[in-house]
Amino acid sequence: MLKENNTDVRTEVLAGVTTFMTMAYILAVNPLILSDAGMDAGGVFTATALSAVISTLVMALYAKYPFGLAPGMGLNAFFAYTVVLGDMQKTWQFALTAILIEGLLFIILSFFSVREAIFDSIPLNLKNAVSVGIGLFIAFLGLDGANIIQSGNGTLLSLGDLTSGAPLVAIIGILITGFLFANNVKGALLIGILISTLVGIPLGVTQLPAGVNNIMSLPPSVSEVAFKFVGFNEIFSWDMLIVVFTFLFVDIFDTVGTLAGVASKADMLDEDGKLPRVEKALTADAIGTIAGASLGTSTITTFVESASGVAAGGRTGLTALSTAGMFLLSLFFAPLFTLIPAAATAPALVIVGLFMMSPIKQINFEDYTESIPAFLTIIMMPFSGSIAEGIVFGMISYVVLKVVTGRYKEVSWTMAIVSILFLARIIFM
């Protein structure tokens, strides 16, 4: 398997550790967000790490792909700030139940190959566009997390204070990582993250633990958050249907988009633009979502940061296995792993964003029924802050342009049906 993919054990393990390092922020951020909804932060930390271990192990051993999974950003915010604290005013137990139902529906959909059909129906041009859009999106996340860019007047963006700690750490890290890549240094992304973390110490960005005793500890208990579900009277309700559908929609297309984009970058797609064993990859996040809801955390999804491990050379399940191992280790070294600031992971995200741009060369810009949907896919991901919304704009515009130009035979029935559902969602929800 390793020789077939032109890789080796050292490269795969290093890639897995790199993926973890760019995902590790979720161990600090997810408990903070879900604790706003009233959940126990310590329990959510443990649930986050354990669900990442379970889902990533399934990806490694069953699907055999180098992708890491964990509770997704955006989905946790919807959980806390819309379902619980927003207009819906539901309990966090209600939200966890919706996630459990979503995971069970994913398993059922897998029996009918619905998600695989959706993945296969996306044209190759759009899959390449997804890779480019994800590149811009994660570069934006890195720059935003390091305060290099920030919200300006209205909806505009502006430069942050580049002389302050976090932007300086990120800028220095980008230059160091670029230097390492220019000199073909193995593990450049991981080394860049570690050096950036060290640079952050004198600048006050990296906060060190108070002492050795605070570096290692037993994982917090999940007893306050695990298996906390509502009764059937709340399950069979209109509100539950709306919440489940929203979780289902965002997770399906975030995962499909991430798989399409990262797989395109890693040259894992076949000549028809399909990802072999895609049904197994999609099953991994379904199992992870069920496990996560049971343990006490928000929806599990394939992480776009997996691109960092792919960029570091990861090509097989051994990369994901190494990522899962790091998440397991993090349970006992939580203070050590969570001290890595967002500014230190920003260089990796920006450089990976560059790498994800390469499939743009394969997009057919001469055919406007192909290039316009591809362009909308690319720009709407960073502009809307959602991989799923980028796919929505790309697929709808693709179908419309093909139909109005008389080339409707190039549109699959699956893509047509999905686009109609997208339109219905925009109009009625």
C-alpha positions, 0 to 999 in steps of 0.5 A: 500500500505504501509503495503503491502510493510512493510513500513510506512510514516516516512520511505517513506518520509525520503527515498524520502528526502535521494534520493533528497539529493543524486540527488541535485547535478544536480541542480548545475551541469546541469546549469553549463554544459548547460551554456557552450553551451550558455544557460542561467544558471538561466533559466536552474536551474529552468527548471532542478528543474521543470522537475524533479518535473513533471517527479517524480510526474508522477512516484509517482502518476502514476507508484507508484514506489520510483524512482526520475527523473531529467536531466541525467548526460552524456546526458547533456554532450553529449548535450553541448560538442558533439552536440553544442560545438563538431564536429556537431556545432549545436545550443542549440535550435537544441539540445533541439528540438532533445530531444523533438522529442525523448520524443514524440517518447518515447510516441509512442513506449509506445503504442506498448510496445517496451520499456516494451518488451526490459525490459522483454527480459533481462534475470534475471541473467543480471538484477541481474548483472545490479544491481551489475554494477550500484553499482560499477558505483555509488560508482565510481562516489562518489569516483571520485566526492570527488577526492579520486580517479582521472585520472592518467597516460594515462587511469589509475586511481590513488589515489588523495591527501587524506589529502586534504579537499574533500577526507577527508570529504568523508572518514570521512562521509563513516566511520560515515555512516558505524557506523550509519548503524552498529548501525541500526540508521534510516535515516543513509544515510541522517544523513551521508550526513548532517554531512559530509556537516557540516564537510566540513565547517571548511575544506573549502569544504562546501561553506556557503551563505554570509547571510540570504538574500542569502538563499531564493529567487524566482526562476530564469525565464525560458523565455530565454530557454523555448520553443526554438525550430528550424524550420522544415528545420532543423528537417528533416535532417540527423544530426537531425536523428543522434542526436535523435537516440543517445539521444534515445538509451542512454536514453532507456537503461540508464532508463531500466538499472536503473529500472532493477538494483534498482528494483532487489535490492528492490525485486520488480521483480516478479518470472519471473524477470519482473517489474510490471507496468514497462510501467508506470515507463517508461512513467514517463521519457517520459513525463519528457523528453517532459516537460524538452525540453519545459522548457529548459533542457536536457533529463530526465532519472530515476536516479541511485541515487534512489538506496539511497532512496531504501536502506533507506527503500523506496518502494512506490510512497510516496518516489518519492512524497517526492523527488518531493516535495524537488525539488519543495522546492529547487526552492525557496531555491536554494543557501541552497540546492546547497551548499551540496558538492559532497564530502558530497554525496560521502559516500551515493553513496559508501555505496549504491554501497555496498548494490547494490552488494547483487544480485551477490549471485543470479547470476549463475556462474557455467553456463558460457553462463550466468556468462560471460555476467553477468560479462561483464555487471558488469565491463563495467558500471564503466569502460565505464562510462555508464549503457547503454554500460554495457547492450550492452556488456552483451546482445550481449555476452549473445546472441552470447554464447547461439547461438554458444553453441546450446542453441539459444532457450533460447534467445527471439526474442526481445533480438536477435533483440536488440542485432543486433541493438547494433551491427549495432550501434557499426559498423556504428556509 
